[in-house]
């Protein structure tokens, strides 16, 4: 019997037809997709939004059968027996395809097909799902960020229409409304995600609330008949259906066009190329053995926008690029230009001695503009589709944690403070800002962040404050204005006298390290600077960081941040953090170990539910505090590293553009 193709298969074909072949042959190909669907579902929020949507239709009946044939049979019976009926997870099978519809409303021979998504949509958005610029010219062009969602509902409409050609099918999308307001506290917590015995996620709804109770405007319902019709008529959609039809009839490999999308291929295994779908694709295209397909690849080049163009020309290795492939950047200020950074990365692959470059004069100027003591801050935040708190809105900014390190002129370092809101059902943002203000108002020292996130969060909170009735809102807004800046339509309209310094921008314009693999993320820069700096390696090879140590910590016992692996290489501190968590808090299950910001958001969501034991809750809180502390300590280490690069603070002028361009061709320090 031929295999039936599902909506998930359609998604894979839409992204890359070849992935469907790899997915259907798991014994031959490594699949790097997240192995924890429960945590992935918790972070995305789609399951909870789906259950919230059902509350809008209390008369609905669930098609609960898991196997396809039983679900299709139960759906057929329900539709045959009732002139009017609302079904959840209705199943249809036609033309070799099988789907489950989130919400289906039948009235005679008219079907409303409602696809529920957790992506936010502003009903005031100009053009709705069409590009406004095109509409002004009479052209109906779908917005790129909505195309995948519209193709999804179009595929379902197609299958239902194939199964019942005499029916009229009206497709709709049900989406979170960013202007909607929750009328109850704990609404998100009402949809608790649980694990099935097989580890899959399922939602337990604790109370069957009505939309009038929880807030009827949290989700919006939108007709997309015109949009779906356009998808059905498109060449791309017809090609996707043809690819699916071919896959139904044969188990053969479906070729796909290579591109920048390959960088995140779920079937990429750099250690076992024979089990790597990624390497198989590229080996076929470039007529090489899979073991010959080795990076760095051109999609690893920082901020490179022309990967697809050069792949089609047969250029796939980073080392095969040169200066003629780089589009020169316009100079808007001092420091390394984006095109120069790209050239540095190419050079580091072509010339073994060109692994490092530093713009010392630019870096010196930066240090001269900073004032001690240095304050380093990092925020952990989240945006959830269903609000945690009464008065909350879908995807409203929630700031639940920060860490704060201080570096004094004397060189003394301290973990000065932190904040973590873990109490269920309370909105944390205003207390978050009050505590941040208290800690940063003791002096006029320079405040550092890494990337624009902290500035964005504080500006969002300032807007929330202005809409509130708090007695101290003006005081808090005024203070936020002193340490932030704002832009409008690409133009800066405000900058506080103590505006935070973005270390990401400083690094981008002053330091290139090949060991960072083209990334400016602190997660990549930290191991790179530790490998490069003998000063940091010597200093932190000893357990001088922790409670009652030379460098006091609020969350760590004595720890040596420099540890070597079996090959003598410096180990990544974020990996050490995971091991530290496992040994110091054995209550912390593997799925709760925090290694990145996404895991921190997931952990905070878990804290808002009652499913954790007291021991697990305490362990998660400790893990969050340690993770955020390491983020700000990483910024301290970066600052110490930069200080070692320019100990004398030279006074020479910045290189001219021409001089610097010549020096980049053989850059090494």
ROGULUM-899785 format. One record per residue (C-alpha): z, y, x. Coordinates in steps of 0.25 Angstrom, whole numbers, plus 5000, padded with zeros to 4 digits. Each point is the difference from the previous one (the first is absolute). Layout:
BEGIN
ZYX;...
//
This chain:
BEGIN
500050005000;499650145006;501150095004;500350124990;500050135006;501250094997;500350155000;500649985014;498749945005;499350124994;500950095008;499749925013;498550014998;500150154997;500750025013;499349905008;499249884995;500349915012;501550014998;499849914987;499449895009;501250015010;501050014988;499449874994;500249935013;501450025004;500049875009;499050065009;500350155001;501350085002;500450094989;500950125005;500350054986;501450034997;500849874999;501150074991;499350034987;501350034994;500350125009;498650044999;500150014985;501350075001;499450115009;498750014991;500750014987;498849944992;500849894994;501150094994;498950104995;499349884993;501349974993;500350144996;498650014994;500349884991;501250084994;498950104994;499549884991;501249934994;499249924991;499349935012;500049855003;500049945014;499049895004;501049935009;499249885004;499850005015;498849905001;498750064997;499549904989;501350014992;500050155001;498550024996;500349904988;501250074995;499350145001;498849944992;501049954989;500750134999;498750084999;499549904990;501250004991;500350154999;499150114996;500950105007;500849965012;500650055013;500049905012;500650015014;499349925011;498949964991;499149905007;498550005000;499049915007;498550025000;498849995010;500949935010;501050125000;501449994995;500950124997;501450044994;500050134993;501350085001;500050054985;498949974990;500050054986;499149944990;499650074987;498949924993;498949995010;500550125008;500749975013;500850105008;500249955014;501150075007;500249985015;501350055005;500150065014;501150065008;499250115006;500450144995;499050084992;500150154997;499450024986;499750145004;499149955011;498750084999;498949904997;500949894997;499449885007;498750075004;499950105012;500150144994;498950055010;499049904995;500350044985;499750145003;498649965004;499949904989;500249885009;501049894995;500549955013;501349925000;501250045009;500149915012;501549984999;499849954986;498849915002;500749875003;500950024988;498850034991;499249885006;501249914997;500050044985;498549995000;500149865005;500949964989;499250074989;498849925005;500749874999;500550034986;498750044995;499349885006;501049914993;499950084987;498650075000;500250044985;501250085002;500150155004;500950015012;500750135003;500650015014;501250085003;500950035012;501550024998;500650085012;501350075004;500050154996;500650085011;500450114989;500849894992;501550005000;501049894999;501050024989;501049895005;500649975013;499749875007;498749984993;499449945013;501249915001;499749954986;498849925006;500649925010;499249925010;500449855002;499549895008;499449874994;500349875007;498750015007;500450145005;499050084991;500550124993;500350014985;500650114992;501349994992;500150114989;501550024997;499850094987;498850014991;500050154999;499050084991;499150115006;500850104992;501349965007;499449995015;499050114999;498649984993;499350095010;500349915012;498749934999;498750054995;498849934993;498650045004;498649964994;499149965012;498849954992;499050105006;500649975014;499949854998;498550014995;499750075013;500649895008;499349894992;498650075003;500350025015;499349925010;501349975008;500749944987;498849914998;500049955014;501449974999;499849914988;498849935007;500949975012;501149954991;498949914993;499549955013;501449965004;500249934987;498849915003;500249985015;501150005010;499250065010;500350125009;499650144994;499650105010;500550145000;499850135007;500950035012;500750135000;501350085002;500649914988;500049885010;501250075008;501049954989;499349874997;501149904994;499349895007;500050065014;500849925011;499850055014;500849885006;499249894993;498550054999;499549874995;500950014988;499750154998;499150044989;499850145007;499549945013;499149904993;499350124992;499850085013;499649885008;498949974990;499550144999;500050035015;499649865004;501249975009;501149895001;501250044992;500850005013;499150115005;500450094989;501150085006;500550144999;500350115000;499050024990;499350134996;500950014988;501250015009;499550135005;500950114995;499650084988;498549955001;499250024988;498749935004;500449865002;499049954990;498850075006;500249955014;500349854995;498650004993;499450045014;500749885006;501150085007;501449934997;500850015013;500850135003;499649995014;498550014996;500250144995;499950125009;500050164999;498750004993;500649934988;501150104998;499850124991;500650125007;501250074994;500150154997;501150065008;501050064991;501250015010;500549955013;500249855003;499249875000;498950014990;499849884990;498649975007;500750015014;501049904995;498949914995;499450015014;501349975007;500149874992;498649965003;500250035015;501349925000;499149884997;498950035010;500950045011;501349925003;500650125007;499950104988;501149944992;500850134999;499750154998;501050124998;499750144997;501250055008;499850154997;499949984985;501349925001;500750105008;499650114990;500649924989;501349985007;500150155003;499950024985;501249914996;501450034999;501249915003;500749924994;498849924996;500149934986;499249884997;499949964985;499349894992;499949974985;499949884992;499450024987;499349934988;499250034988;500149904989;499149984987;501249984991;501150105002;501449965005;500650124993;500150074987;499150125001;499249945011;498449995000;499149895005;499850015015;500950125001;500550025015;501349935002;500750035014;501149905001;500350005015;500050085013;500449985015;500450115009;500150005015;500350125010;499650025014;500850115007;499650085012;501049925009;499249884997;501149944991;499449924988;500749974987;499749944986;500650124993;499949964986;499349924989;499849994985;499849884991;500050004985;500149864995;500850024986;499249954988;499450104990;500350135007;498950105004;500350025015;499150125004;500950114998;501249945007;499149965011;499650145003;501450054999;500449905011;498850035008;500350155000;501449985003;499749925013;498850095005;500750144997;501049995011;499050075010;498650055001;499549895009;498649954998;499849894990;499049895003;499349904990;498949905003;498750034991;500050084988;500849914990;501350085002;499450134997;499349954987;501249934995;500950135002;498950084993;500049904988;501550014999;499950155000;499150004988;500949904993;501250105003;499250114994;499849924987;501549974999;501250074995;500949985012;500950115004;499649995015;498649984998;499650145006;500949985012;499449865003;498550054997;500250125010;500649915010;498849904999;499050125001;500750035014;499649865006;498749974993;498650064998;499049994989;498550004998;499150044989;498549965000;500049985015;500750135003;501450015004;500850094991;501449995005;500749965013;501550005002;500650065012;500649875004;498849914995;500249865005;499149965012;499149884998;500149915012;498849924995;499250135002;500650025014;499749865004;498650014995;499750135008;500749965013;500149855003;499149885000;500549865003;499049895000;501249904997;500150074986;498749934996;499450134995;501250034990;500950124999;501049924992;501450015005;500049854999;498949995010;500450125009;501449955002;499649875007;499050075008;500950115005;501049905004;499049925008;499550125007;501450075003;500849945011;501150104997;500149954986;500049865004;501150025010;500950084991;499949914988;500049875007;501650014998;500750004987;500350145000;499750024985;500949974989;501450024995;501050065010;498850005011;499450115008;499150034989;500849984987;499349934988;500449994986;499449874997;499949925013;501049935009;499650015015;498649965002;499050015011;498750054995;499249955012;499849855000;498949925006;499249884995;499649885008;498950075006;500850125005;499550094989;500950104993;500349954986;499750094988;501350064995;499649984986;500049855002;501350015007;500550074987;499649884992;500749905009;501250095000;500150004985;499949854999;501249985010;500950114995;499749984985;499849864998;500050034985;498750075001;498949904996;498750015007;499350074988;501050115001;499850035015;499550145002;498950035010;499250114994;500050114990;499449914989;501149905002;501050124999;499450044986;500149854995;501549995005;500350134992;499449944988;500849885002;501350085000;499750064987;500149864993;501249914998;499349885006;500750015014;501349955003;501150095006;499749945013;498550024999;500250144995;500850045012;499149935010;498850074994;500750145001;500349975015;498649965002;499550134994;500950085009;499649935013;498550014997;500150154997;500950025012;499049935009;498950094995;500750135004;500549945013;498549975003;499750144999;501250035010;499449905009;498650074999;500650145003;500749945012;498749945005;499350134998;501150075008;499749915011;498650035000;500250155002;501450015008;499650135007;499350074987;498850055008;499550144997;498549985002;499150044988;499449904991;498749935006;498750064994;499249914991;498949985011;501149965011;500749914991;498749934995;499749975015;501449955003;500049904988;498849925006;501049935010;501450044994;501249945006;501450055003;
//
